[in-house]
Amino acid sequence: MKRPTECRSILYLRFDMHLGFEAELPEQLRRLLENITPRVQMIGPDSAVLDLTGALLYFHQDARGLTELGAVSWIMCEAR
């Protein structure tokens, strides 16, 4: 049962998608974000909402730290 003082940590992301992006890119982004939290909802091809509440505890990070972790993961995927 949730305690009344608990609050959710929700992150809204908007991606700068260039015209002519690959059709599978939104699905790749969703899978990448699910490495941080399984609670990902894509809103169109260029934005997503993430519930970071559990991930904050798991990764011992604040919301900014998790977004930086996501940026590092994205850069590593691009380098492959």
GURO-293667 format. One record per residue: residue in three letters; x negated, y, z of N, C-alpha, C in turn. Coordinates in Angstrom, 3 decimals. Example, Ala and Ser with C-alpha at 12.3 -4.5 7.8 and 13.67 -1.06 7.14 Angstrom:
BEGIN
DRENVO  residu        nx        ny        nz       cax       cay       caz        cx        cy        cz
DRENVO     Ala   -13.190    -5.690     7.800   -12.300    -4.500     7.800   -13.200    -3.300     7.800
DRENVO     Ser   -12.850    -2.250     7.080   -13.670    -1.060     7.140   -12.900     0.030     7.870
***
This chain:
BEGIN
DRENVO  residu        nx        ny        nz       cax       cay       caz        cx        cy        cz
DRENVO     Met    -0.833    -1.175     0.000     0.000     0.000     0.000    -0.884     1.246     0.000
DRENVO     Lys    -0.536     2.211    -0.829    -1.301     3.448    -0.917    -1.050     4.326     0.302
DRENVO     Arg    -2.120     4.901     0.785    -1.986     5.868     1.861    -1.575     7.205     1.261
DRENVO     Pro    -0.797     8.010     1.987    -0.335     9.291     1.440    -1.470    10.239     1.064
DRENVO     Thr    -2.639    10.071     1.672    -3.739    10.992     1.382    -4.560    10.575     0.165
DRENVO     Glu    -4.322     9.357    -0.367    -5.062     8.907    -1.543    -4.630     9.688    -2.778
DRENVO     Cys    -5.589     9.997    -3.617    -5.239    10.655    -4.875    -5.970     9.942    -6.004
DRENVO     Arg    -5.464    10.086    -7.181    -6.043     9.464    -8.366    -7.071    10.424    -8.967
DRENVO     Ser    -8.059     9.887    -9.619    -9.043    10.675   -10.355    -8.842    10.371   -11.835
DRENVO     Ile    -8.250    11.320   -12.531    -7.896    11.153   -13.944    -8.799    12.046   -14.789
DRENVO     Leu    -9.332    11.478   -15.853   -10.203    12.223   -16.765    -9.564    12.231   -18.147
DRENVO     Tyr    -9.451    13.406   -18.728    -8.962    13.553   -20.101   -10.169    13.832   -20.981
DRENVO     Leu   -10.345    13.041   -22.032   -11.445    13.229   -22.971   -10.905    13.543   -24.351
DRENVO     Arg   -11.535    14.479   -25.005   -11.215    14.784   -26.399   -12.511    14.665   -27.169
DRENVO     Phe   -12.469    13.886   -28.247   -13.654    13.625   -29.049   -13.664    14.532   -30.270
DRENVO     Asp   -14.831    15.002   -30.628   -15.001    15.838   -31.811   -15.174    14.902   -33.005
DRENVO     Met   -14.046    14.539   -33.611   -14.067    13.592   -34.728   -14.174    14.376   -36.034
DRENVO     His   -15.145    14.023   -36.818   -15.326    14.676   -38.112   -14.365    14.069   -39.135
DRENVO     Leu   -13.985    14.857   -40.104   -13.115    14.350   -41.165   -13.768    13.139   -41.826
DRENVO     Gly   -12.956    12.160   -42.112   -13.453    10.971   -42.787   -14.131     9.971   -41.850
DRENVO     Phe   -13.829    10.056   -40.530   -14.438     9.094   -39.600   -13.944     7.688   -39.921
DRENVO     Glu   -14.745     6.707   -39.548   -14.410     5.308   -39.823   -13.159     4.911   -39.055
DRENVO     Ala   -12.313     4.127   -39.672   -11.029     3.738   -39.085   -11.197     2.973   -37.769
DRENVO     Glu   -12.283     2.233   -37.623   -12.472     1.452   -36.395   -13.119     2.243   -35.258
DRENVO     Leu   -13.483     3.494   -35.503   -14.136     4.308   -34.468   -13.278     4.475   -33.203
DRENVO     Pro   -11.979     4.785   -33.275   -11.196     4.893   -32.040   -11.204     3.607   -31.205
DRENVO     Glu   -11.152     2.461   -31.858   -11.201     1.184   -31.134   -12.570     0.981   -30.494
DRENVO     Gln   -13.624     1.383   -31.163   -14.965     1.292   -30.595   -15.085     2.203   -29.377
DRENVO     Leu   -14.520     3.400   -29.468   -14.536     4.320   -28.329   -13.777     3.729   -27.140
DRENVO     Arg   -12.615     3.131   -27.402   -11.825     2.538   -26.325   -12.629     1.445   -25.625
DRENVO     Arg   -13.263     0.575   -26.399   -14.057    -0.517   -25.809   -15.228     0.036   -24.996
DRENVO     Leu   -15.854     1.091   -25.488   -16.952     1.724   -24.757   -16.456     2.283   -23.425
DRENVO     Leu   -15.319     2.976   -23.457   -14.763     3.558   -22.232   -14.340     2.482   -21.243
DRENVO     Glu   -13.916     1.329   -21.739   -13.518     0.233   -20.852   -14.709    -0.376   -20.116
DRENVO     Asn   -15.926    -0.038   -20.514   -17.101    -0.445   -19.739   -17.193     0.346   -18.440
DRENVO     Ile   -16.541     1.488   -18.398   -16.530     2.319   -17.198   -15.296     2.026   -16.361
DRENVO     Thr   -14.126     1.939   -17.003   -12.885     1.619   -16.302   -11.946     0.886   -17.256
DRENVO     Pro   -11.243    -0.120   -16.767   -10.285    -0.802   -17.637    -9.014     0.020   -17.849
DRENVO     Arg    -8.863     1.088   -17.117    -7.656     1.913   -17.204    -7.871     3.056   -18.205
DRENVO     Val    -7.827     2.692   -19.475    -8.036     3.624   -20.575    -6.776     3.660   -21.423
DRENVO     Gln    -6.312     4.837   -21.727    -5.195     4.985   -22.649    -5.613     5.954   -23.741
DRENVO     Met    -5.661     5.451   -24.959    -5.997     6.316   -26.091    -4.763     7.140   -26.448
DRENVO     Ile    -4.997     8.405   -26.715    -3.924     9.305   -27.130    -4.318     9.798   -28.517
DRENVO     Gly    -3.820     9.112   -29.496    -4.236     9.429   -30.859    -5.663     8.950   -31.073
DRENVO     Pro    -6.228     9.201   -32.243    -7.577     8.714   -32.518    -8.681     9.547   -31.867
DRENVO     Asp    -8.346    10.759   -31.379    -9.413    11.645   -30.917    -9.360    12.019   -29.438
DRENVO     Ser    -8.560    11.341   -28.635    -8.530    11.657   -27.211    -8.115    10.442   -26.393
DRENVO     Ala    -8.461    10.499   -25.109    -8.162     9.395   -24.206    -7.978     9.923   -22.792
DRENVO     Val    -7.219     9.158   -22.015    -7.047     9.435   -20.588    -7.590     8.226   -19.835
DRENVO     Leu    -8.432     8.487   -18.838    -9.032     7.420   -18.039    -8.668     7.625   -16.579
DRENVO     Asp    -8.285     6.551   -15.921    -8.088     6.583   -14.473    -9.400     6.103   -13.860
DRENVO     Leu   -10.142     7.017   -13.269   -11.466     6.720   -12.725   -11.452     6.324   -11.260
DRENVO     Thr   -10.282     6.253   -10.650   -10.178     6.066    -9.208   -11.013     4.878    -8.711
DRENVO     Gly   -10.823     3.714    -9.282   -11.591     2.546    -8.846   -13.041     2.595    -9.289
DRENVO     Ala   -13.291     3.171   -10.457   -14.651     3.232   -10.993   -15.549     4.121   -10.142
DRENVO     Leu   -14.994     5.147    -9.524   -15.799     6.025    -8.676   -16.417     5.229    -7.532
DRENVO     Leu   -15.635     4.363    -6.941   -16.131     3.529    -5.844   -17.111     2.472    -6.349
DRENVO     Tyr   -16.783     1.848    -7.465   -17.597     0.767    -8.004   -18.991     1.257    -8.396
DRENVO     Phe   -19.062     2.385    -9.097   -20.342     2.906    -9.582   -21.023     3.833    -8.585
DRENVO     His   -20.367     4.134    -7.471   -20.913     5.066    -6.465   -21.286     6.400    -7.116
DRENVO     Gln   -20.376     6.903    -7.929   -20.577     8.158    -8.659   -19.361     9.053    -8.460
DRENVO     Asp   -19.545    10.332    -8.728   -18.388    11.210    -8.825   -17.967    11.244   -10.295
DRENVO     Ala   -16.914    11.997   -10.604   -16.400    12.025   -11.973   -17.449    12.517   -12.963
DRENVO     Arg   -18.216    13.520   -12.581   -19.261    14.039   -13.477   -20.305    12.952   -13.742
DRENVO     Gly   -20.698    12.235   -12.707   -21.676    11.163   -12.873   -21.188    10.084   -13.818
DRENVO     Leu   -19.898     9.769   -13.734   -19.341     8.756   -14.640   -19.302     9.247   -16.077
DRENVO     Thr   -18.994    10.519   -16.291   -18.989    11.022   -17.668   -20.410    11.036   -18.223
DRENVO     Glu   -21.393    11.319   -17.377   -22.781    11.269   -17.828   -23.189     9.833   -18.133
DRENVO     Leu   -22.724     8.889   -17.332   -22.968     7.474   -17.590   -22.371     7.079   -18.942
DRENVO     Gly   -21.178     7.550   -19.228   -20.537     7.284   -20.513   -21.313     7.884   -21.668
DRENVO     Ala   -21.837     9.088   -21.479   -22.619     9.739   -22.535   -23.893     8.953   -22.811
DRENVO     Val   -24.540     8.458   -21.772   -25.744     7.655   -21.960   -25.405     6.367   -22.689
DRENVO     Ser   -24.299     5.724   -22.329   -23.895     4.501   -23.013   -23.644     4.761   -24.491
DRENVO     Trp   -22.995     5.875   -24.787   -22.694     6.212   -26.173   -23.979     6.429   -26.962
DRENVO     Ile   -24.939     7.149   -26.384   -26.199     7.401   -27.059   -26.931     6.089   -27.309
DRENVO     Met   -26.901     5.174   -26.330   -27.571     3.883   -26.503   -26.904     3.082   -27.614
DRENVO     Cys   -25.588     3.140   -27.735   -24.883     2.426   -28.812   -25.238     3.022   -30.173
DRENVO     Glu   -25.371     4.332   -30.217   -25.711     5.000   -31.480   -27.110     4.610   -31.927
DRENVO     Ala   -28.010     4.387   -30.973   -29.398     4.096   -31.309   -29.576     2.686   -31.872
DRENVO     Arg   -28.647     1.810   -31.610   -28.780     0.417   -32.084   -28.601     0.294   -33.572
***
